[in-house]
Amino acid sequence: MIPLPLARIAEITSGALAGMADPRAVVRGPVVVDSRAVEPGSLFVAVKGDRTDGHHFAAQAVADGAVAVLASRPVDVPAVIVADPLAALAALATAVCAGLPAATVIGVTGSAGKTTTKDLLARLTARIGPTVAPVESFNNEIGHPLTVLRADESTRYLVLELSARGVGHIADLARIAPPRIGVVLNVGTAHLGVFGGKEVTARAKGELVEALPADGVAVLNADDPLVVAMAGRTAARVTWYGRGAAAAVRAEGVTLDGRGRASFTLRTPSGAAPVRLRLHGEHAVENALAAAAAGYELGLPVTTIAEELSEAEPRSRWRMEVTDRPDGVTVINDAYNANPDSMRAAFGALAALAGGRRRFAVVAALRELGEESAALNEGVGRLAAGAGLEALFVVGPDAAPILTGAGAGGAGRTPRAGGGPAGDGAPPGAGVVHVADVAEAVAELSALLAPGDVVLVKGPRAAGLERVAAALLGGDRR
C-alpha cells in the first residue's frame, strides 16, 4: 500500500478521527477486514456482517499493531469514523489506484474460470513487471478494494478478478480501479437465479468492456455468442481468442494426456509455440487462451507465453486439485464452487483422467439457479448417470432433482464394495446414494473405495464438500 497518514485517510473517506488518533500516524498496510490478519502498520476495517461485527475486535486489532480502525462508530481506540466502512474502503482504494499512474489495470470476468485465468495472467505479467493480483477469489465489493490497496509505487500490473451478483456491480468495481485491458471469458449458468437469465448475466459482465478507454483492449471469447456481442459495447480495440480459425489467439491440435492435461499449439498473429498445461481438464484451454491473448497484447513473445503457461501449477485451492493416495486412489477436489457448466467440465475431466478405472463422484445440489433450479439439477443427475460412475453420492438437502435425473439416466442401483466389475451378475452402472452430510458421505464412500479408484468431489461452496476431499486424503493438506 502507498503509505498514508490518518489525516489523509480521513480526508479521502470523509471520516473523522476519534479515539485520540494521531493525524500524523502513517498506515503502511496491509488493509484488512479480518483482525487475525493484522500486522504492524495495518488499517483494520470493522465490517458488520450477519454473524459477527468487526467493531468487537477493534481493540485487539490495535493491540496487534493496527495503526487505527476504519469504523462506523467509536471503538475506544484510534479510529477513523465513517458513515459506511465498505464505502470508505472503496473510496480509499479508488484514491490509491488513482495515485498509481504507472500501473496497468487488467480486469477479468466471466461466469466460470475467472480465478484460474487471473492466476495464469498474473504469472505472465510478473515476467515484465511487479504484479498485484487477488488472493484466491477476492473479487467482490470487499475483496476487490482490499486487493487494490496492496499495490504501491512499484506496482506495474494490477490483475483483478471482477464478480457480479447483479447489474451494476462490475461497473462499480471498475470505477475503483479503471481497467485498460478487460478479459471476458464466458456467459454461463452461474447465479441464474440471481441475475434472472443469461441475457441479464451478459449485460452485467459486459460492464467491464464498457469501462475500457478508447485506447484500451477488450479480450473476448470468439466461441461464446453472448461474449461476441459485447464487441459493440466498447470503445476499445477488440482482440479475439478461442478454438476457431477466426480467433487471433487460438489453440490448435488440442490433445489430453492420461491425467486429463491438455497440450496444444498456441497460435498468435506473430507466430506459434507448443503449450503443455499442468492444469487438469480440457476446459483449462480456454482459460489459458484468455491469459495468452492478454499477455500478447502486453507485448510478451509467444514463446514466453507458452513457456509460462506450460510451467503454471494451480495457485488457488479446491479447483481441479488432483492428488494420488499411496494406495493409488485419485481424488479430484474441485469443490470451490459449482454451476451446470463447471459440472460438465468437471465430469469431462474425470472421464479423461480415470480412463478404465472405477469412478465415483460426490456432489451437492446447485444453488442460485432460480426457476430453472429443478431442471438444471436434474441435468446434473443425468450427466452423472452417463459418466460411467460406480457410485454417485449426493450430499445434503434439495437433492431430489439430482436423484431424479440420475435415476432417469439409468442409475439408482446399490453401489458395490471392492474393486473390479460388478458381482452377482449385476449390470454395470452407478449406484445413487443420498447422504445427509459430509461425514456420512466420507464413511459410505470410504467403505467402497479400492486401490486405483478415482473420486470427483464437486459442489457449491456452501456445501463444504472440500471436507470430503480432505478426509479422503487423511486431513486438510492446506
ABEGO torsion letter per residue (X at the ends): XBBBBAAAAAAAAGBBBBGGBBAABBBAOBBBABAAABBBGBBBBBBBBAABBAAAAAAAAAAAGBABBBBABBAGBBBBBBABAAAAAAAAAAAAAAABAABBBBBBBEABGAAAAAAAAAAAAAAAEBBBBBBEBBABAAAAAAAAAABBAABABBBBBBBBAEBGAAAAAAAABBBABBBBABBBABGAAAAGEAAAAAAAAAAAAAABBAABBBBBBAABAAAAAAAAABABBBBBBEABAABABBBBGBBBBAAGBBBBBBBBAAEBBBBBBABBEAAAAAAAAAAAAAAAAAGBBAAAAAAAAAABBBABBGBGBBBBBAAGBBBBBAAABBBAAAAAAAAAAAAAAAEABBBBBBBBBBBGAEAAAAAAAAAAAAAAAAAGBABBBBBEBGAAAAAAAAAAAGBGBBBBBEBEBBBGGBBBEBBBBBBABAAAAAAAAAAABBBGBBBBBBBBAAAGAAAAAAAAAGEBAX
